[in-house]
């Protein structure tokens, strides 16, 4: 996802927080495009540019590994980095956090 309006629509839909990731998810309407769309965001609260970029790289990799198996067609997902946690948490824990968040959102 690249447009701000898509991020805002996702922020008003389903949400689930874990220690490492905050997930926002929205099922798109019938007329919208199919497929899984993903957005990533890290505010300045996460840290300086180096810390934000590292957190986003980790979020991208977690999404690449998890969303093909647990993501649903026709959904938008926004992964939000958390201050001091997303960049430092063990990678296996981030994967488990995203899996748990997706299962909760789709239940």
HELIX and SHEET records of a PDB file:
HELIX    1   1 UNK A    4  UNK A   11  1                                   8    
HELIX    2   2 UNK A   44  UNK A   46  5                                   3    
HELIX    3   3 UNK A   49  UNK A   70  1                                  22    
HELIX    4   4 UNK A   91  UNK A  105  1                                  15    
SHEET    1   A 4 UNK A  14  UNK A  17  0                                        
SHEET    2   A 4 UNK A  21  UNK A  27 -1                                        
SHEET    3   A 4 UNK A  75  UNK A  81 -1                                        
SHEET    4   A 4 UNK A  37  UNK A  41  1                                        
END                                                                             
